[in-house]
Amino acid sequence: MSSQTKLEKEAMHVLKLTSRTFYIPIKLLNSTLKKTVGSAYLCMRAIDEIEDHEQLDAEVKQRLLMGTSKLLKTDFDANAYEELIRPYQSLLPEVTRRLGDWLEFCPSEIVGKVKESTSEMAEGMAKWVQKDWVVNTKEDLDEYTYYVAGLVGVMLSDIWNWYDGTETDRELAIGYGRGLQAVNILRNKDEDAERGVRFFPDGWTRDDMFAYADNNLNKADQYLKQIETKNITLFCKIPLALAHRTLKALKSGREKMSRQEVESTVNQIIND
């Protein structure tokens, strides 16, 4: 087995362990896109695990995120990255420890864009760690959801454009990411409250957050209409359909969709 084949196998394995929502649609992509989107997702997940880590203190998170962001603005020195995370090696998950591998796995023609978006995300996350994730206004919410999710939409759009010239509107791409994140915020509200975090702006009710999610998912629907490549459309449709249906479940007072509902939603899209 070649080293690239081995790396691809390992990347898909780590992807399966880290994301239920994106593993299925990434697996359905053709070889080039699977490799590109898979590595890009793993890069962003690597830094996300630092931001969300329960055992690292804020100062350490900021240092790791800013240090990673800086390395991503250069050729990315894997040894320097290993040096940066070494003191926390035993605490960090595999997806974070192997950031250098995910960059190596990414096609060289697009890796620059992936590094650029991941670097911006890491910097934004460091900023929000410093702010202790305190959201007071809608502008705060927009900024936070841009860094942790809107940037995913931007990066995906860069990948589609590189792959076959697909043109999409940047604001709609950000809306795609924001919409998915807003649904996560609603779904994880109690869990977040337990750790002392609240992403609802001052005075906002659940209905206000439902409206915010709806508005951004509408942008995501428009984003999808701009894509004509079938394989890319299939990829984008799955997380979006799951977000729409999760939102519907939450509005009706349920905590989430059942596993059966998730499977039938995915199968319906695949067989359409």
C-alpha positions in Angstrom: 0.0 0.0 0.0 1.4 3.4 -1.0 1.9 6.1 1.7 -0.8 8.2 0.0 -3.3 5.3 0.0 -2.5 4.6 3.6 -3.0 8.3 4.6 -6.3 8.4 2.7 -7.5 5.3 4.6 -6.4 6.8 7.9 -8.0 10.2 7.1 -11.3 8.6 6.3 -11.1 6.6 9.6 -10.4 9.8 11.7 -13.2 11.6 9.8 -15.7 8.9 10.7 -14.7 9.2 14.3 -15.0 13.0 14.4 -18.1 13.8 12.3 -21.4 12.0 11.9 -22.8 14.9 9.8 -20.1 15.2 7.3 -18.6 11.7 7.0 -21.5 10.4 4.8 -21.6 13.3 2.3 -17.8 13.3 2.1 -17.7 9.6 1.3 -20.2 10.2 -1.5 -17.8 12.6 -3.3 -15.7 11.6 -6.2 -12.0 10.8 -5.5 -10.6 14.3 -6.0 -13.3 16.1 -4.1 -13.3 13.4 -1.3 -9.6 13.9 -0.8 -9.9 17.7 -0.9 -13.0 18.2 1.3 -12.0 15.4 3.6 -8.6 17.0 4.3 -10.1 20.5 4.6 -12.7 19.3 7.1 -10.0 17.5 9.2 -7.9 20.7 9.3 -10.8 22.7 10.6 -11.8 20.0 13.0 -8.2 19.9 14.3 -8.4 23.5 15.6 -12.0 23.1 16.7 -10.9 20.4 19.1 -8.5 22.9 20.7 -11.2 25.6 21.1 -13.7 23.1 22.6 -11.2 21.3 24.8 -12.5 20.9 28.4 -9.1 20.4 30.1 -7.1 23.2 28.5 -7.3 26.6 30.1 -8.0 29.8 28.0 -4.5 31.0 27.9 -3.2 27.7 26.5 -6.0 27.5 23.9 -5.2 31.1 22.7 -1.5 30.3 22.5 -2.1 27.0 20.5 -4.7 28.6 18.2 -2.6 31.7 17.5 0.6 29.6 17.0 -1.3 27.3 14.6 -2.7 30.3 12.7 0.8 31.7 12.3 2.2 28.4 11.0 -0.7 28.1 8.5 0.3 31.5 7.0 3.7 30.0 5.9 4.7 26.8 4.3 3.6 25.0 7.5 6.5 23.5 9.4 5.2 20.2 10.8 8.1 20.0 13.2 7.3 23.5 14.6 3.7 22.4 15.0 4.7 19.3 16.9 6.9 21.4 19.1 3.9 23.8 19.7 1.5 21.1 20.8 4.1 18.7 22.5 3.3 19.8 26.2 -0.4 18.9 25.5 0.2 15.9 23.3 -1.5 13.4 25.7 -4.6 15.6 26.0 -5.2 16.3 22.3 -7.1 14.0 20.0 -5.5 12.4 16.9 -7.3 14.8 14.5 -5.5 17.7 16.1 -2.1 16.0 16.5 -2.0 15.1 12.8 -2.8 18.5 11.3 0.4 18.2 9.2 -0.8 14.9 7.7 -4.1 16.4 6.6 -2.3 19.3 4.9 -0.1 16.8 3.1 -3.1 14.8 2.0 -4.8 17.8 0.5 -4.1 18.4 -3.3 -1.3 20.9 -3.7 -3.2 23.2 -6.0 -5.8 24.0 -3.4 -4.0 23.5 -0.1 -3.1 27.3 0.0 -6.9 28.2 0.2 -7.5 25.5 2.9 -4.6 26.9 5.0 -5.8 30.4 4.5 -9.4 29.7 5.8 -8.1 27.4 8.6 -5.7 30.1 9.7 -8.4 32.8 9.8 -10.7 30.4 11.7 -7.9 29.6 14.3 -7.3 33.4 14.8 -11.1 34.0 15.2 -11.5 31.1 17.6 -8.6 32.5 19.8 -10.4 35.8 19.9 -13.5 34.2 21.1 -11.7 32.1 23.7 -10.4 35.5 25.0 -13.9 36.9 25.1 -15.0 33.8 27.0 -17.6 33.2 24.3 -19.8 36.0 25.6 -22.4 36.9 23.0 -24.3 40.2 23.7 -25.6 41.3 20.4 -26.6 39.9 17.0 -23.3 41.3 15.6 -21.4 39.2 18.2 -23.4 36.2 17.1 -22.7 36.9 13.4 -19.0 37.2 14.1 -18.8 34.1 16.2 -20.8 32.0 13.7 -18.7 33.4 10.8 -15.5 32.2 12.4 -16.6 28.7 13.4 -18.9 27.9 10.5 -19.3 30.6 7.9 -15.7 30.1 7.0 -16.4 26.4 6.2 -18.9 27.7 3.6 -16.2 30.1 2.2 -13.6 27.3 2.0 -16.1 24.9 0.3 -16.9 27.6 -2.3 -13.1 28.0 -3.0 -12.9 24.2 -3.5 -15.9 24.1 -5.9 -14.4 27.0 -7.9 -11.0 25.3 -8.1 -12.6 21.9 -9.0 -14.8 23.0 -12.0 -15.2 26.7 -12.0 -18.5 26.7 -10.0 -19.3 30.2 -8.9 -21.2 30.9 -5.7 -22.1 34.0 -3.8 -19.8 34.5 -0.7 -22.6 35.8 1.6 -24.8 32.8 0.7 -21.9 30.5 1.4 -21.4 32.1 4.8 -25.2 31.7 5.4 -24.9 27.9 4.6 -22.3 27.5 7.4 -24.1 29.9 9.8 -27.4 28.1 9.3 -25.9 24.7 10.3 -24.2 26.4 13.3 -27.4 28.1 14.5 -29.2 24.8 14.5 -26.3 23.4 16.6 -26.6 26.3 19.0 -30.3 25.6 19.5 -29.7 21.9 19.9 -26.9 22.3 22.4 -28.4 25.1 24.4 -28.7 23.1 27.7 -25.3 21.5 27.3 -23.7 24.9 26.7 -25.5 26.4 29.7 -24.0 23.6 31.9 -20.5 24.8 31.0 -21.5 28.4 31.5 -21.8 29.4 27.8 -24.7 31.1 26.1 -24.7 32.0 22.4 -28.1 33.8 22.5 -27.7 37.6 22.3 -29.1 39.6 25.2 -32.9 39.5 25.3 -33.2 36.8 22.6 -35.7 34.0 23.1 -35.7 30.6 21.4 -38.1 32.1 18.8 -35.5 34.8 17.9 -32.8 32.1 17.4 -35.3 30.0 15.4 -35.8 33.1 13.1 -31.9 33.5 12.8 -31.5 29.9 11.9 -34.4 30.1 9.3 -32.9 33.2 7.7 -29.5 31.6 7.3 -30.9 28.2 6.1 -32.9 30.2 3.5 -29.6 31.6 2.3 -28.2 28.0 2.3 -31.1 27.0 0.0 -30.3 29.8 -2.4 -26.6 28.8 -2.2 -27.5 25.3 -3.3 -29.4 26.6 -6.3 -26.2 28.2 -7.6 -24.5 24.8 -7.9 -25.0 22.7 -11.0 -22.4 19.9 -10.4 -24.4 16.9 -9.3 -21.7 15.4 -7.0 -21.3 18.8 -5.2 -25.1 19.3 -4.9 -25.4 15.8 -3.3 -22.7 16.7 -0.8 -24.3 20.1 0.2 -27.8 18.7 0.4 -27.3 16.2 3.2 -26.1 18.5 6.0 -28.7 21.1 4.9 -31.6 18.6 4.9 -30.5 17.3 8.3 -30.4 20.9 9.7 -33.8 21.8 8.3 -35.4 18.7 9.8 -33.6 19.1 13.1 -34.9 22.6 13.3 -38.4 21.3 12.6 -38.0 18.8 15.4 -36.8 21.4 17.8 -39.7 23.7 17.0 -42.1 20.9 17.8 -40.5 20.5 21.2 -38.3 17.5 20.5 -34.6 17.5 21.4 -33.3 16.1 18.1 -34.1 13.8 15.2 -34.2 10.1 15.8 -31.4 7.9 14.3 -34.1 6.4 12.0 -35.2 9.8 10.8 -31.5 10.8 10.0 -31.0 7.6 8.0 -34.2 7.9 6.1 -33.4 11.6 5.3 -29.9 10.6 4.0 -31.3 7.7 2.0 -34.0 9.8 0.4 -31.4 12.3 -0.8 -29.0 9.7 -2.1 -31.8 7.9 -4.0 -33.4 11.0 -5.4 
